[in-house]
Amino acid sequence: MMDLILGTFAASFTGGLFPVINFETYLAVAASNLTFSALVLALVAGVGQTSSKVVWYYAGHGTTALPFVRKKMSCEKWRLRMEKWERRTQGRPAYAGGLLAVAALSGLPPLAILAVVYGSLKANLMLFVGITFVGRVLRSWVILEAAAFAWLRT
């Protein structure tokens, strides 16, 4: 049991940090070995995924200090794009939170990219963590339950 929990945390964190790693496949296989509630494993997955997205958030938070990013941001097109995101999200917590919730639940838009954008906009970290955690737990729980059901049918 402990191996499955630690493995899930490691896989969820790694999959969240490097989106090319398909964490959902890991969950589907892990569901075949569940001897306890899928919700417990979904909570562990949520912690791992959220932790990795906080890394992406802080990457976005600090990108403006990097010389190549500053150079890119001096480009008119880039500046206008960031201003557009700021206008969409600043003072509109329902819009910003809703978009984040959709990304956390569905993966579209990609949550890692959204984390960088929210970090660069210096959005509220606690709100970002809360919404991301809930969304990733629900996503993981649905995947685990669906996969467990599929394993039972075979």
C-alpha atoms as an extended CHARMM CRD file, in Angstrom:
* protein
*
       154  EXT
         1         1  MET       CA              0.0000000000        0.0000000000        0.0000000000  PROA      1               0.0000000000
         2         2  MET       CA              2.7520000000        2.4630000000        0.9580000000  PROA      2               0.0000000000
         3         3  ASP       CA              4.6420000000        1.6910000000       -2.2570000000  PROA      3               0.0000000000
         4         4  LEU       CA              1.5550000000        2.5400000000       -4.2970000000  PROA      4               0.0000000000
         5         5  ILE       CA              1.0560000000        5.8130000000       -2.4140000000  PROA      5               0.0000000000
         6         6  LEU       CA              4.7020000000        6.8800000000       -2.7270000000  PROA      6               0.0000000000
         7         7  GLY       CA              4.8200000000        5.7850000000       -6.3530000000  PROA      7               0.0000000000
         8         8  THR       CA              1.6710000000        7.7570000000       -7.0940000000  PROA      8               0.0000000000
         9         9  PHE       CA              3.1040000000       10.8820000000       -5.5150000000  PROA      9               0.0000000000
        10        10  ALA       CA              6.3650000000       10.5120000000       -7.4480000000  PROA      10              0.0000000000
        11        11  ALA       CA              4.5970000000        9.7900000000      -10.7380000000  PROA      11              0.0000000000
        12        12  SER       CA              2.0850000000       12.6160000000      -10.2730000000  PROA      12              0.0000000000
        13        13  PHE       CA              4.7650000000       15.1510000000       -9.3990000000  PROA      13              0.0000000000
        14        14  THR       CA              7.0060000000       14.0650000000      -12.2780000000  PROA      14              0.0000000000
        15        15  GLY       CA              4.0870000000       13.9550000000      -14.7240000000  PROA      15              0.0000000000
        16        16  GLY       CA              3.0280000000       17.4360000000      -13.6430000000  PROA      16              0.0000000000
        17        17  LEU       CA              6.5210000000       18.8150000000      -13.9820000000  PROA      17              0.0000000000
        18        18  PHE       CA              7.1170000000       17.1980000000      -17.3650000000  PROA      18              0.0000000000
        19        19  PRO       CA              3.7520000000       17.1150000000      -19.1640000000  PROA      19              0.0000000000
        20        20  VAL       CA              5.0690000000       14.7280000000      -21.8270000000  PROA      20              0.0000000000
        21        21  ILE       CA              4.8740000000       11.9850000000      -19.1760000000  PROA      21              0.0000000000
        22        22  ASN       CA              1.3450000000       10.5950000000      -19.2990000000  PROA      22              0.0000000000
        23        23  PHE       CA              0.3310000000       10.4580000000      -15.6590000000  PROA      23              0.0000000000
        24        24  GLU       CA             -3.2000000000        9.3430000000      -16.5070000000  PROA      24              0.0000000000
        25        25  THR       CA             -1.8270000000        6.0360000000      -17.8210000000  PROA      25              0.0000000000
        26        26  TYR       CA             -0.0830000000        5.5010000000      -14.4950000000  PROA      26              0.0000000000
        27        27  LEU       CA             -3.3930000000        6.0550000000      -12.6930000000  PROA      27              0.0000000000
        28        28  ALA       CA             -5.1900000000        3.5830000000      -14.9490000000  PROA      28              0.0000000000
        29        29  VAL       CA             -2.6450000000        0.8780000000      -14.1490000000  PROA      29              0.0000000000
        30        30  ALA       CA             -2.5720000000        1.8010000000      -10.4450000000  PROA      30              0.0000000000
        31        31  ALA       CA             -6.3410000000        1.2900000000      -10.3340000000  PROA      31              0.0000000000
        32        32  SER       CA             -5.7830000000       -2.4030000000      -11.0230000000  PROA      32              0.0000000000
        33        33  ASN       CA             -3.8810000000       -2.7020000000       -7.7260000000  PROA      33              0.0000000000
        34        34  LEU       CA             -6.2260000000       -0.7460000000       -5.4860000000  PROA      34              0.0000000000
        35        35  THR       CA             -7.0300000000       -2.4480000000       -2.2060000000  PROA      35              0.0000000000
        36        36  PHE       CA             -8.3120000000        0.7620000000       -0.5950000000  PROA      36              0.0000000000
        37        37  SER       CA            -10.3760000000        3.8020000000       -1.5620000000  PROA      37              0.0000000000
        38        38  ALA       CA             -9.5670000000        5.4300000000       -4.8820000000  PROA      38              0.0000000000
        39        39  LEU       CA            -10.1700000000        8.7800000000       -3.1840000000  PROA      39              0.0000000000
        40        40  VAL       CA             -7.0680000000        8.2740000000       -1.0140000000  PROA      40              0.0000000000
        41        41  LEU       CA             -4.9110000000        7.7450000000       -4.0890000000  PROA      41              0.0000000000
        42        42  ALA       CA             -6.6100000000       10.6790000000       -5.8530000000  PROA      42              0.0000000000
        43        43  LEU       CA             -5.7260000000       12.9400000000       -2.9120000000  PROA      43              0.0000000000
        44        44  VAL       CA             -2.0840000000       11.8250000000       -3.1260000000  PROA      44              0.0000000000
        45        45  ALA       CA             -2.1230000000       12.4410000000       -6.8760000000  PROA      45              0.0000000000
        46        46  GLY       CA             -3.6360000000       15.8750000000       -6.2890000000  PROA      46              0.0000000000
        47        47  VAL       CA             -0.8470000000       16.8020000000       -3.8870000000  PROA      47              0.0000000000
        48        48  GLY       CA              1.8160000000       15.6590000000       -6.3530000000  PROA      48              0.0000000000
        49        49  GLN       CA              0.2380000000       17.3640000000       -9.3510000000  PROA      49              0.0000000000
        50        50  THR       CA             -0.4050000000       20.5990000000       -7.4570000000  PROA      50              0.0000000000
        51        51  SER       CA              3.1460000000       20.6740000000       -6.1020000000  PROA      51              0.0000000000
        52        52  SER       CA              4.5590000000       20.4250000000       -9.6090000000  PROA      52              0.0000000000
        53        53  LYS       CA              2.2600000000       23.1630000000      -10.8760000000  PROA      53              0.0000000000
        54        54  VAL       CA              3.4880000000       25.4330000000       -8.0800000000  PROA      54              0.0000000000
        55        55  VAL       CA              6.9880000000       24.9280000000       -9.5100000000  PROA      55              0.0000000000
        56        56  TRP       CA              5.6420000000       26.0810000000      -12.8880000000  PROA      56              0.0000000000
        57        57  TYR       CA              3.8690000000       29.0150000000      -11.1830000000  PROA      57              0.0000000000
        58        58  TYR       CA              7.1360000000       30.1750000000       -9.6090000000  PROA      58              0.0000000000
        59        59  ALA       CA              8.9280000000       29.6600000000      -12.9240000000  PROA      59              0.0000000000
        60        60  GLY       CA              6.4800000000       32.1380000000      -14.4230000000  PROA      60              0.0000000000
        61        61  HSD       CA              6.7890000000       34.3820000000      -11.3920000000  PROA      61              0.0000000000
        62        62  GLY       CA             10.5220000000       34.7610000000      -11.8830000000  PROA      62              0.0000000000
        63        63  THR       CA             10.7360000000       34.7370000000      -15.6740000000  PROA      63              0.0000000000
        64        64  THR       CA             10.7240000000       38.5040000000      -15.9830000000  PROA      64              0.0000000000
        65        65  ALA       CA             14.1820000000       38.5580000000      -14.3910000000  PROA      65              0.0000000000
        66        66  LEU       CA             15.7010000000       36.3930000000      -17.1300000000  PROA      66              0.0000000000
        67        67  PRO       CA             17.4870000000       38.3910000000      -19.8690000000  PROA      67              0.0000000000
        68        68  PHE       CA             16.0420000000       36.4480000000      -22.8230000000  PROA      68              0.0000000000
        69        69  VAL       CA             12.5210000000       36.8080000000      -21.4210000000  PROA      69              0.0000000000
        70        70  ARG       CA             12.9990000000       40.5380000000      -20.8490000000  PROA      70              0.0000000000
        71        71  LYS       CA             14.1560000000       40.8500000000      -24.4630000000  PROA      71              0.0000000000
        72        72  LYS       CA             11.1130000000       38.9070000000      -25.6920000000  PROA      72              0.0000000000
        73        73  MET       CA              8.7960000000       40.9660000000      -23.4940000000  PROA      73              0.0000000000
        74        74  SER       CA             10.1270000000       44.1540000000      -25.0350000000  PROA      74              0.0000000000
        75        75  CYS       CA              8.5820000000       42.9830000000      -28.3190000000  PROA      75              0.0000000000
        76        76  GLU       CA              5.2840000000       44.7780000000      -28.9550000000  PROA      76              0.0000000000
        77        77  LYS       CA              3.3950000000       41.5760000000      -29.8280000000  PROA      77              0.0000000000
        78        78  TRP       CA              4.4490000000       39.8620000000      -26.5760000000  PROA      78              0.0000000000
        79        79  ARG       CA              3.6480000000       42.9050000000      -24.4810000000  PROA      79              0.0000000000
        80        80  LEU       CA              0.1720000000       43.1650000000      -26.0270000000  PROA      80              0.0000000000
        81        81  ARG       CA             -0.4690000000       39.4620000000      -25.3920000000  PROA      81              0.0000000000
        82        82  MET       CA              0.4600000000       39.7840000000      -21.7030000000  PROA      82              0.0000000000
        83        83  GLU       CA             -1.6470000000       42.9270000000      -21.3560000000  PROA      83              0.0000000000
        84        84  LYS       CA             -4.5720000000       41.0140000000      -22.8610000000  PROA      84              0.0000000000
        85        85  TRP       CA             -4.1850000000       38.2560000000      -20.2230000000  PROA      85              0.0000000000
        86        86  GLU       CA             -3.9130000000       40.8480000000      -17.4740000000  PROA      86              0.0000000000
        87        87  ARG       CA             -7.1020000000       42.5750000000      -18.6420000000  PROA      87              0.0000000000
        88        88  ARG       CA             -8.9190000000       39.2350000000      -18.7720000000  PROA      88              0.0000000000
        89        89  THR       CA             -7.9030000000       38.1030000000      -15.3060000000  PROA      89              0.0000000000
        90        90  GLN       CA             -7.1760000000       41.1590000000      -13.1200000000  PROA      90              0.0000000000
        91        91  GLY       CA            -10.2100000000       42.1300000000      -11.0970000000  PROA      91              0.0000000000
        92        92  ARG       CA            -12.1380000000       39.1640000000      -12.4890000000  PROA      92              0.0000000000
        93        93  PRO       CA            -11.5160000000       36.3390000000      -10.0300000000  PROA      93              0.0000000000
        94        94  ALA       CA            -14.4620000000       34.3030000000      -11.3260000000  PROA      94              0.0000000000
        95        95  TYR       CA            -13.0590000000       34.3070000000      -14.8670000000  PROA      95              0.0000000000
        96        96  ALA       CA             -9.5030000000       33.5940000000      -13.7360000000  PROA      96              0.0000000000
        97        97  GLY       CA            -10.6320000000       30.9020000000      -11.2960000000  PROA      97              0.0000000000
        98        98  GLY       CA            -13.0400000000       29.3610000000      -13.7850000000  PROA      98              0.0000000000
        99        99  LEU       CA            -10.3950000000       29.0910000000      -16.4750000000  PROA      99              0.0000000000
       100       100  LEU       CA             -8.0030000000       27.5440000000      -13.9650000000  PROA      100             0.0000000000
       101       101  ALA       CA            -10.6660000000       25.0680000000      -12.8000000000  PROA      101             0.0000000000
       102       102  VAL       CA            -11.4020000000       23.9840000000      -16.3760000000  PROA      102             0.0000000000
       103       103  ALA       CA             -7.6800000000       23.4700000000      -17.0070000000  PROA      103             0.0000000000
       104       104  ALA       CA             -7.2240000000       21.5320000000      -13.7490000000  PROA      104             0.0000000000
       105       105  LEU       CA            -10.1630000000       19.2540000000      -14.5280000000  PROA      105             0.0000000000
       106       106  SER       CA             -9.7230000000       18.7450000000      -18.2500000000  PROA      106             0.0000000000
       107       107  GLY       CA             -6.1320000000       19.6200000000      -19.0750000000  PROA      107             0.0000000000
       108       108  LEU       CA             -7.2800000000       22.1860000000      -21.6520000000  PROA      108             0.0000000000
       109       109  PRO       CA             -5.7880000000       24.7060000000      -21.7850000000  PROA      109             0.0000000000
       110       110  PRO       CA             -2.6430000000       22.9360000000      -20.5770000000  PROA      110             0.0000000000
       111       111  LEU       CA             -2.3350000000       23.5340000000      -16.8440000000  PROA      111             0.0000000000
       112       112  ALA       CA              1.4700000000       23.8820000000      -16.9380000000  PROA      112             0.0000000000
       113       113  ILE       CA              1.1990000000       26.7630000000      -19.4040000000  PROA      113             0.0000000000
       114       114  LEU       CA             -1.5700000000       28.3780000000      -17.3920000000  PROA      114             0.0000000000
       115       115  ALA       CA              0.5540000000       28.0270000000      -14.2390000000  PROA      115             0.0000000000
       116       116  VAL       CA              3.3860000000       29.9570000000      -15.9110000000  PROA      116             0.0000000000
       117       117  VAL       CA              0.9700000000       32.6500000000      -17.0930000000  PROA      117             0.0000000000
       118       118  TYR       CA             -0.6250000000       32.9670000000      -13.6480000000  PROA      118             0.0000000000
       119       119  GLY       CA              2.8270000000       33.1230000000      -12.0750000000  PROA      119             0.0000000000
       120       120  SER       CA              3.9980000000       35.8410000000      -14.4470000000  PROA      120             0.0000000000
       121       121  LEU       CA              0.8120000000       37.7900000000      -13.6690000000  PROA      121             0.0000000000
       122       122  LYS       CA              1.5410000000       37.2420000000       -9.9720000000  PROA      122             0.0000000000
       123       123  ALA       CA             -1.9370000000       35.8430000000       -9.3930000000  PROA      123             0.0000000000
       124       124  ASN       CA             -2.9760000000       34.8480000000       -5.8680000000  PROA      124             0.0000000000
       125       125  LEU       CA             -0.9350000000       31.7420000000       -5.0270000000  PROA      125             0.0000000000
       126       126  MET       CA             -3.3590000000       30.3250000000       -2.4490000000  PROA      126             0.0000000000
       127       127  LEU       CA             -6.2510000000       30.5920000000       -4.8860000000  PROA      127             0.0000000000
       128       128  PHE       CA             -4.1120000000       28.9640000000       -7.5730000000  PROA      128             0.0000000000
       129       129  VAL       CA             -3.1450000000       26.1000000000       -5.2230000000  PROA      129             0.0000000000
       130       130  GLY       CA             -6.6950000000       25.5530000000       -3.9670000000  PROA      130             0.0000000000
       131       131  ILE       CA             -8.3460000000       25.4340000000       -7.3750000000  PROA      131             0.0000000000
       132       132  THR       CA             -5.5580000000       23.3370000000       -8.8860000000  PROA      132             0.0000000000
       133       133  PHE       CA             -5.6640000000       20.8470000000       -6.0020000000  PROA      133             0.0000000000
       134       134  VAL       CA             -9.4300000000       20.3470000000       -6.1180000000  PROA      134             0.0000000000
       135       135  GLY       CA             -9.4360000000       20.0410000000       -9.9020000000  PROA      135             0.0000000000
       136       136  ARG       CA             -6.5690000000       17.5620000000       -9.9850000000  PROA      136             0.0000000000
       137       137  VAL       CA             -8.0490000000       15.4330000000       -7.1880000000  PROA      137             0.0000000000
       138       138  LEU       CA            -11.3870000000       15.2260000000       -9.0010000000  PROA      138             0.0000000000
       139       139  ARG       CA             -9.6750000000       14.4290000000      -12.3120000000  PROA      139             0.0000000000
       140       140  SER       CA             -7.5620000000       11.6970000000      -10.7180000000  PROA      140             0.0000000000
       141       141  TRP       CA            -10.5270000000       10.2530000000       -8.8330000000  PROA      141             0.0000000000
       142       142  VAL       CA            -12.6220000000        9.9810000000      -11.9920000000  PROA      142             0.0000000000
       143       143  ILE       CA             -9.7510000000        8.2920000000      -13.8480000000  PROA      143             0.0000000000
       144       144  LEU       CA             -9.1310000000        5.8580000000      -10.9830000000  PROA      144             0.0000000000
       145       145  GLU       CA            -12.7980000000        4.9510000000      -10.5910000000  PROA      145             0.0000000000
       146       146  ALA       CA            -13.3150000000        4.5120000000      -14.3400000000  PROA      146             0.0000000000
       147       147  ALA       CA            -10.1830000000        2.3960000000      -14.6800000000  PROA      147             0.0000000000
       148       148  ALA       CA            -11.0640000000        0.2870000000      -11.6160000000  PROA      148             0.0000000000
       149       149  PHE       CA            -14.4930000000       -0.3530000000      -13.1110000000  PROA      149             0.0000000000
       150       150  ALA       CA            -12.8750000000       -1.3450000000      -16.4090000000  PROA      150             0.0000000000
       151       151  TRP       CA            -10.4510000000       -3.7010000000      -14.6140000000  PROA      151             0.0000000000
       152       152  LEU       CA            -13.3780000000       -5.3720000000      -12.8280000000  PROA      152             0.0000000000
       153       153  ARG       CA            -15.1610000000       -5.9770000000      -16.1280000000  PROA      153             0.0000000000
       154       154  THR       CA            -12.1900000000       -7.8360000000      -17.6570000000  PROA      154             0.0000000000
